[in-house]
Amino acid sequence: MYKVQLERMREKLITLRSLDPDLELFGAENHEYEMASVWTQKDITQFEQKWRIELPEDYKVWLLHMGTGGAGPYYGLENPDDGVYAVLGYDDELNAVSAPFQFTEAWNWNYDWFDDSKEEEEWEALEHEYFDPKWSAGMLRISDFGCGISMNLVVKGASYGEIWVDDRANRNGIYPDQYWGNTNRLHFLDWYELWLDRSIHQMHEQKQQSGANEV
């Protein structure tokens, strides 16, 4: 089902790597266009059983045939084992990946986080609640955007299979990924291929600009 898309993406990744020998693309110095080893079906089954989830089919295909981390959007793809993480403000508690994700539309609290009328203890309690793992339940982190922002794959509950952003570190809540101008909800393979297309376009533009400046 996904064979044609995977082959196309392999070719695009090779093209992107050839266009960026100096690792100028954002995050390329981190992943260097390398991919971590693939998983077996047994590895996937063990991961799913451990966390009581079922990974989306297109993501499983990626893990089986492309890799478990490395080259990818922002600072690269994370290994699934690293996608279950300690939550900001809840250092002794992991992201509640085994519980259902609850959102179908962007979510945030309508608070003025710079309101100085509240006591420090009140703000601490609010922040603790804001970062509660229940809000990010059902999300598996797949990429680090930087600045405390994570890209996540919904693996249980509402919006299953979609890519969502956790931007609570900057008080922007949790919302579907539309950073690349897409208005539709992206699933893993389409999200990754859109990154490839945009990155190839960006590198072509940089080379054209560089050539124009040398004339």
N, C-alpha and C positions, 0 to 999 in steps of 0.2 A: 504493500500500500504506500509506503513512504520511500521506496527504493529510488525512484526517479528524483525526488526532492533531495535525498541525501547525496546522490551522485552530483547533482547540480551544486549543492553546497560545498562539497569537497573541492570541486573545481574553483569555486569562488574564493574559498579559503587559500588555495594555492596562489590564485591571482593576487589576492590582497597581500599575502606574504611577499610576493615578488615586487609589489609596488612600494613596499615599506621596509627596505633592507636596513634602514637606520632606526627602526622602531620608533617612529615619530607619532604614530597614532596614539591617542589617549589610552593608557593602560598597556600598550604593547611592550614596554620595558618590563612589565610585571610578568606577562604570560609568554612573551617572545614567540608567539604563534605556535607554541607546542601544546600537545594534547596529552592528558594523563591517560593511563591504561584503561581499556574498556572493562566493564563488568560482565560477568556471566549471568545467565538467568538465575542461577543459585544465589549469587550476590544480591541481585534485585529482590528475590523472594525473601531472603534473610532480612534485608533492610525494611521491606514492607511489613513483615511480621513483627519485627522489633518495635516499630513505631505505629503499628495498627493502621496503616494507610494503604492505598493502592495508587501507585504513580501513574500519571497520565500516559497513554499509550505512546504518543510521539516522543515523550521524554525518555521512556524506557528504550525505544528504538535508538535514540541518541546514545544512551549509556552502553548499549550492546554493540554498536557499530562505529561510534565516533570517539567517545572518551568520557571520562568522569570528571573532567575539569580542564582548565587551561584556557586556550585561546577563546575569546568571547567578549561580549560587551563590557565596557567600563574596565575594571581591573581583572577581568577574565571570569570564567565560570568556576564556581566552587564545587568541590567534591560533595556529593550528597551528605556524607557523614559530617561535614562541616556546616551544613545548612540548618542543622538543629543547634541552636546557639543560646548562650546566656543573654537574657533580655536586659536592656539598659535599665538600671534601677532595681533589677531583680537578679542580682549576680549569682544567687544560689538557686535560681530556677530557670529551666530551659524553656525556650519557645514551645508553646503548646501545640506542636505539630499534629498530635494525635486527636485533637478535638476539632470539631467542624468550624470552618471559616464561616462567618455570619453575614458578610456584606455582598451586595450586588451593585451598589453605587458608592461613590467616594464618601469616606467618613472622616469627620474631625469634630473636635469640641470647639464651640464658639466662645472661647475665652480670650480676654485681653491679657496675654501673658506678661505684659509690662505694667499691669495695674499694681500700683504700690500701696493700695488701700488695704490689702490683705496682709495678715501677719505671715512671717516666714514659715511658721508651722503649717498654716493653711495651704500655702503654696506647695510645700513639701508633700502634703497629703494628696493634693490634686495631681501633682506630677507623678507620684507613685501610682495612683489610679490610672492615669493617662498611659503609662507604660506597662500596665498590667498585661501579662501574657494572653489573657482571654481575648484581647482585641486582635492579636496577630495569630490566633489559633488557626490551624489548618494551612499555614504558609511554610514552605520550604525555601530558605534563602538560596539563590542560585548565583548571585553576583553582587559585588560590593561597588556601589556607585561612588562612594567617598562621602565625606561630610556627615557620616552617620546614617546615610540613606542606603537601604538595601532593596534589591530586586528579588521578588519572590514568586515562586510557582505555587498556585493553590492546589493542594493535594487532597483536600477533604472538605466537604460541605459546599456552600454556595459558591458560584463562579469557578467551579472545578476546572482545572486545566489552564486557567488564565494567568497572565503575568501581572502582578500587582506590586506597587511601590509602598514601602514602609518608610515614611518621612516624618515620623513623630519626633525624631531628634531635633528637627527644625520647626516643630509645632505645626506641621502641615498635614498630619493625619496619614491615612492609608487610602490609596486610590489606584485605579487601573492605570497601567503604564501607557501613556500617550506621548512620551518624550520625543518620538520621532515623527510627530505630525499625523500619526495614524488616528483615525476616529473610531475604528473598530477595535474590539477586544482581541488581543494577541495571545495565541497559544505558543508553546515553546519553539517549535521548528520555524514557524512564521516570524516570530520575534527574532530568532537568531539570524534568519536569512535577511530580514530587513536591516539588521546591523551590518551584515556583510555588504549589502547593496549600498547602504549609506557610506560605509567606510571606503569602499572601492571608489565611489564617486568623489569623496573627500580627497583621497590620495591623487586621483586624476587631476582634480582642480589645483591641488598644491603643486603638482609637477608642471601644469600649464602656467601657473603664476611664476614659478621659479624660472621657467624658460623665457617668459616675457621679460622678467627682470634682468636676465642675462643679455638680452638683445640690446 
